[in-house]
Amino acid sequence: MFDSLSDRLGDVFAKLRGRGALSEADVREAMREVRIALLEADVALPVVRRFIDSVTEQAVGQNVLRSVTPGQQVVKIVNDALTEMLGGETPAELDLAAAPPVVILMVGLQGSGKTTTTAKLAKLLKEKHGKKALMASLDVNRPAAQQQLAVLGEQVGVATLPIIAGQQPTEIATRAMQSAKLQAIDVLLLDTAGRLHVDQALMDEMKAVAAIASPKETLLVVDSLTGQDAVNVAQSFAGQVDLTGVVLTRMDGDARGGAALSMRAVTGKPIKFAGTGEKLDAIEPFNPGRVAGRILGMGDIVSIVEKAAATIDAEEAEKLAERMGKGQFDMNDLRMQLRQMQKMGGIGALAGMMPGMKKAKAAMQQSGMNDRVLLRMDAIIGSMTPKERARPELLNAKRKIRVANGSGTQVQDVNKLLKMHQEMGRAMKQIKKMGGLGALGKLFAGGGDPAAGMGAGAGGPAGGMPGMSGLPGMGGMGSGGLPANLGQLLKKK
C-alpha cells in the first residue's frame, strides 16, 4: 500500500534530514520533487497544487528554517498536510445512531467489490460492534449475484434475505425492511446492483431504493486500483446520490495510492473503510493519521497493537508469559508465535507498518523471504515428536534428517530453525534480566496500556526491530522475539 509513493518521499526527506541547515531554495526544490511524486502516484492535479502550495507556504517560514531540526520540521508539516488531505485527525466512523433497523446502502459500479465488502462490513459489525445484522441483495441483473451474497452470509455467520425470483429491487428493499423489523435486526445492509459505467437507470434505481429504506449510511464502494477513474466515479455518484462515505477496495494492491489521496479532497466525502485483502476479515477503518504515517515511513505501531489484540489468544499468551518468567521457551511456544504472526497479516504486512522498516522490508523481499517461510517453519515443527518439541536439544543428526524428510525441507532448514529458537530463548532471558517481563506479561494477558509494552526499541537486548519490544503474539519481534538476523536465518534457497 502506497509503496512507490512512500519510497519516493522517503528519498526526498532523507536528503532534507541529512542537512544541518535549510535554505528556502532547498525547501522549494524538495517540494518540486514531492509534487512530481504525487503526480506519479496518480493524485489529481488540483489536489496536488493545493497541497504543495499549503506545505511550501508553511515550510519556508522563518520558524522552520531557523529551527534546530529544519528537516524534521518540514516532514512534520508534510505529515500534517497529508493527514488533512486524507480526512483529518479524527477517523470518520459509521453513524449507527438511529432506531433499528439502521440501513446501510451499498452502491458502486460492477466489479468494484461491493458484494464482498457488504459481507465484510456485516462481519465487522457482528464481531466488533455486537450488532445483529441482515444482508439483502437487490442485484437482479448480474447472474447469481443474490446467491453470491447468500454464500458469503453463511461464511461470515450473518443472515441474508431469502431469494424470491422475479422480484424487483424496490420490492426486495420493502421485504427486507419488513423482515428486519420482525427479526429485531440492528443493521440492515442493502447490496444494490452495479453497472459497467454510471448511467441514469442505475441512479434512478438507487434513488427509488433510498426513498423506501431511508438509509442512515450510503457507502460508495470503489476499486482503488483504478486510480483517477475511481475518483471520477465518486464524483458522478456524489452528484446524484446523498453519499455519506467511501470504501476503497484492493488497497493492499495499490502501490501508488492516488485514489485515496484524491478522494476526500475531490468529493468532500470521507473514506470510512479500506479493503486490504481477499479474506472476509480484511477490512479496516480508514485512519488518515496512521495512513499518512505509513506513507512517510513513520510506521503504524498502533495498528500492529490492535491487530495483536484482535488475534491473540489471551489464555495461551498468559501461559507463555508465565513460562517466560521461568526462562522456558520450547518449540510449541515458537509455533504459537509464528501462527499469531500469520494471523496478524504475515511478515510483509507487519514490516510495512513498522517505523523505519521500508528498507528492511525491501531487503526481505530481495532475499526471497516471504510468508511461505512461516509455513515452512510450522511444517518443520509439526514433523517433530511431542517430546522433541518440548526438548529441542534431543534433535541429533538422525532425528533432523527424519524431521526434514517429514516436512519436505532440508536439514539446513531444520538447523536454521533451531538456531532461531536458541536466539529467541536467549532474548527472552535478557528481557527478564532487564526487568521488562512484568509489563510484557500484562500486555500478553490483555491488561494495561498497549503502549507500555513498546519500550526497548532498536536498542533492545536483541538489537531487534525498532519500537517492537513486548508486542503480544510476536515474542517481542526483536527485543525478545524474532532475532535481528531473521533474514539471514530464513533466506530462501
N, C-alpha and C positions, 0 to 999 in steps of 0.2 A: 504494500500500500504506500503510494507516494515515493517509491524508492528512487526513481530517476530525479525527481524534483529535490528530494532530500539530499541526494549526493551532490547535485549542482550547488545548492545553497550552502551545504557543508563546506565545500571548497572555497566559496566566496567569503564566508565568515571566518574560516581558518586563517585567511590572509589578513583580515582585519584584526583578529585577536593576536596575531603574531607581531603587531607593531605597537611600540610604546606610545606613540602619539599619532593622531589622525588629523589630516587637513580636510578642508571642505572638498577639495578635488578628490581625495581618497574615497570619501563617503559617496560622492556623486558617481564615481567610477564603479564602486560596489553596487550601487542602486541600478546602474545600467545593466550589470550582469544579472542582478535579481530580476529585472524586467524581462530580459531575454529568457531566463529560466522559467518564469511564469508563463510566458507566451508559448514556449516549447512544451509546457505541461498542459497546453490547450485551455488555459484560463481565458475568459472573454476579455477582449481588448479594453472596453470601458472600465471593467473591474481592475485590470492591471494598471491603467492610468491613474485611477483614483487611489489605489493602494500605494503606488510609487510616489505620487505627489504628497500624500499624507506622511509617509515614512521619511522622505527626504526633508520635508519641512521641519520635522522634529529632530532628525539626526544631525542636521547641520547647525543646530543651535549651540550656543556657547557652553551651556551646561554639559553637553555631551562631549564636545571636542576638547574641553579643558578638564574633563573628569580624569580620575586616576586610571580607570579602565575604559577608555572610549570604545574599544572594540566590543566589549561585553554590553555596554550601554546600547549600542546600535542593535545588537542581537535582541536585547530585551524589547526595544521599540518595535522591531520586526515581529517578534513573537506576539506582542500585544495587538499589533495591527492584524496579524493573521487570525488571531482568536476572534477579533471583532468582525472580520470579513466572513468567518465561518459561522457567526451567530452570537458572539458574546460569551461572557464568562459563565452564565447560567445555562445549562443544557435545557432544551425545550422538551418537556415531558408530555405524555398523553394526558388529556383532560378527561377524566372519568367522573367528574363531579356533576352527576345528573341522576335522576330517578331511573332505576333499572327497568328494562334493559338499555344500557348505553350502547348506541350504534356506532360502529366504525365502518366507514365506507372505503373500500379499497379500489382505487382507479388507476388506469395506466394503459399503455399500449400492449399489444400482444407480444409475448416473448420477453417481457421485462422482468419476469419472475414474480408476478402478482399473486398467483395461487399458492406457490411455495411460501412466499412472505406472509400470506394470510395465516397459514398453518404455524409458521414460526412465531408470529405475534400471539396467536392463541395459546401456544405452549408457554410462551413467556408470561402471559397474563395469568395462566393457571398456576405455574410453578413459582414465579417470583412475587406475584401480587395476590395470590389466593383467590382468583376470580373464577366463577363458573361461566364458561364461555360456550357459545354455539356458533358454528360456521354455516354459511349458506352460499352456494354458488349460483349466481344469476347469469352465468355464461351459457347461453343456449346456442351459440354459434360455433364455437370450437368443439370438434368431436371429442367426446369423453372428458370434457372439462369438469363436469359435475362429479363424474366418477373419480377423477384425479383428486379432488378435494376430499371426497369420502375416504379414499385410501390414506391420504395424509392425516385425516382426522383420526383414523384408527391408530396410526403410528405415534401420534402425539397424545392420544388419550383424550381427545376433545370431540364432543358430539357434533354431527353435521345434520342438516335438514334433509329428511328423506326426499329422494328424487321422484318427481311426478312428471312423466313425459308429456310434452306438448304445452306446458305452462310457459308464459312469457315472463320476462324479468320483473315487471311490476306485480304480477300475480305471485311470483315466488317471494318477493320482498314482503308483500302483505301477509302471506302464510308464515314467513319467518318471524315477523313481528308478533303474530298471534301465538306461535309456538313458544317463543322466548318468554312471553308473559305467563303462559300456562306453566312453564317449567321453572319459573323463578330464575331465569338466566340473568347474570350480572352484565355480561358484554356480548353483543351480537356483532359478528364480523360478516359483512356482505362483500363477497368477491365478485365484482362486476366484470362484464365482458370487455375484451380489448379489441383493438383493430390494428392493422398493419401501419396505419397512419391516422392522424386526427381527422375526423370528419363530423359533419353536423348530426348525422344519425346517432353516432356514439354519444355526443354531448346531450342530445335530446333524451336519450335513454337514461343517462346518469341523472339528469335533472328530474325526470319523472320518478326515478327510484328515490332520490333525495327528498322529493315532496312527500312521499309515503313514509319514509323511515326517519326523517328529521335527524340525520347523523350528527353526533357531537364532534366526531373527528372524520375528516375526509382526507385520506392519505394518498398521495400520488407516488406510485412505485416506478422508478426509472432505473435503467441499466447504466451504471457509471462508466462502463467501458465505451459507451457511445459518445462520450465527451460533450462537445458543444451541441450535438443533436439532443442529448438528454436535457440540456438547458432550454433549447428551443421548444421541446415537447412540454416542459414545465411551464413555460410562458404561455403556450397555447391553452393548456388546461386552466391555468390561473386566471386567464381572461374570461373564462366561461363558467367555471365551477368554483364554489367557495372552498378552496383548499385550506386546510389547517396545518399541513406539514408534508414533508417529503421523506421517502425511504429510498436510499441508494443501495442497489443490489450489486453484487460482484465487486465490492470494494477491495477484496483480497487480491483480485487480479488487475487492479487499476494502478499501474506504476506511475502514471502521470498526475492524476488527481484533479484535472481541470474542472470536471463536473461538480465535485464537492466544493471547490474553491469559488466557483462562479454562482452556484445555485442560490444561496441566500441573498447575495447582492443583486442578482438579476430579477429574481421572482419575489423577493420580500418574504418568502415562506421559509420557516426553519427546517433544517434537516433533523428529523427526530430519531431515525434509526439507520444503521448501516448493516447490510448483509455481508458477512465475512467468510462465507464458505457454503458448501452444498448441504452440510448436515443441518438438521432441523433445530439445533440449538445455536447455530452460527449466525446470530443476530445480536447486536449490542446497541444500547442507546448512544446516540452521537453526542460526544462531549467536545465542543470546539477547543477548549483549552488543552485537553490531552492530545487531540489531533494535531494542533499547532506544535506542541512539544515533540511529537513524533517526527513531524516534517523537518524540524530544525535539529533533530538528533539529540534532543534533551531527554528522550525516553518517556515512558508512561508507567512508572512504578505502581501507581495507584491501581491501574487496570490489572497488573500482574497479581497484586494482592487480592483484588476482587475475584479474579479467576481462581486463585488458590482457595479462597474462602468458599467458592461455589462448588469446587470439585473435590476438595479434600474430605476424606472420611475422618471425622473428628476422633472417633474411638480408636482407630488404627494409629492416628497421629499421636494421640496421648500415650499409647503403648510404646511407640517409637521413642518419644521424649523420655519416658521412664528408662528404657533400655540404654539410651544415650547417656543418661545420668550415671549409669553403671559402667559406662565405657564399652557397651555391647553394640555391635553393628554387623549383622551377618548378611548372607545373600538374599534372604527373604525380605529384609529391610530395604536393601538396594532395589530389589524388584518392585516393591511398593512405591519407592521414589520414582523409578523410571515410568511406571504406569501413570502416576499422577502427572508427570511431565507431559505424557501423551494426551491426557485429558485436558490439560491447560493449553493445548494448541501445538505442542511439539517444540523442538529446539529453535527452528527458524522464527516462529511466531513470538516466542519469549525474547529471543535476542533482538528482534525488531522493536520491542517495547522498552528495552533497557538503555539507559543513558550511555552515550559514547560507544555503543556496540555496533555501529554501522560497518566499520572496517572489520570487526571480528566476525560479523555475520557473512560478509563477503568472503573472508578467508575460509570460513566453514564450508561455504558453497563451492569454493575453488578446490578444496581438498576432497570434495565428494561426500562431505558429512551432511547427512540429512536425517529425516525421521525414521528411515529404514534402519538406521543404526540402533535406535531404541528397540525396534522389533527384533533385530538380531541378538541384542544383549538379552532380551527377555527369553528368546528361544534357547540361548546358552544356559541361562539359569534354570529354565524348565527341563533341560536334559540332565540336570544333576539330581541325585537322590536327595530325599529329605535330610539325611544325615550330612551330606556334602554341602547343602545349602546352609545348614546350621553351623558347620565347621569347615570352611573353605580350605583350611590347611591340610585336609585329608586328600586333596586333589594332587595325586602324584602323576607321573608321566602317563602311566597306563590309563588312569581314570580320565585324564584330559583328552586322550585320543577318543575314548568312548563318548565323552560329552560333545566333542567336536563333531563326531560322526552323527550323533543323535540330533544335533541342531543344524546340520548342514553347513557348518563353518569349518575353520581350520584351527589347529592347536594354537597358532599365534593369536587368533581372536580370543580364545579362552584365556591365554596369558595376559592379554591386554585388559580384559575384564577383571581378572584377579588383581592386576596392578592398580586399576582404578578403585576397586574395593578397598585395597590396602591404604591408598591415599585418602579416601574418604574417611576411613576409620581413624587415621592419624589426625585429620582435620577435626573430626568430632571431639577427639581428646583435647585438641588445642582450644576449642570453644569452651570446653569445661574448665580448663585452666584459666582462661580469660574471664570467667565468671559470667559468660553470656548464656548459659543454659537455662537460667530461670526465665528470662524474657522469651527465649526460644520455646520453652515448654508451654508458657502461657499462650503464645501465638498458635502453637500446634493444637492446643486444646480448645481453641476458638475464643479465648478470652483476651482481654487487654486491647491496647491500641495497635492496629497493624503496623503503624509507622515505627513502633517501638522495637520491632524485630529487624530493623533495616539499618543497623548501625555501622558495622565494621567497614563495609565498602571495600575499595580496592586495596586498602592497606590491611585487610583482614588476614587471619592466620594462614590461609591457603593462597593468599595473593590472588583471590578469585575475581569474579566479575563485579563491577562497582555497584554499591548500593543494594546488594542482594543477600546480605547475611540474614539468616533466620527466616526465609520465606517458607511457609508450610508446603509440604509436598515436593520440595525440591532439595531438601537436605542442605539448604543454605546457598546452593549454586555458587560455589567458590569458597566462601567462609563457612566451612562445614558441609560442603555439598560437592557438586561436580568439580573436579580439580581444574586448575587453570590450563593444564596442557591436555584437555579433553580432545581437542582437535588432533593432536599427535597420537593419543592413545587409540582413537577410533577411526583413524584415517582409512578411507575405503580402499580396498585392494583393487 
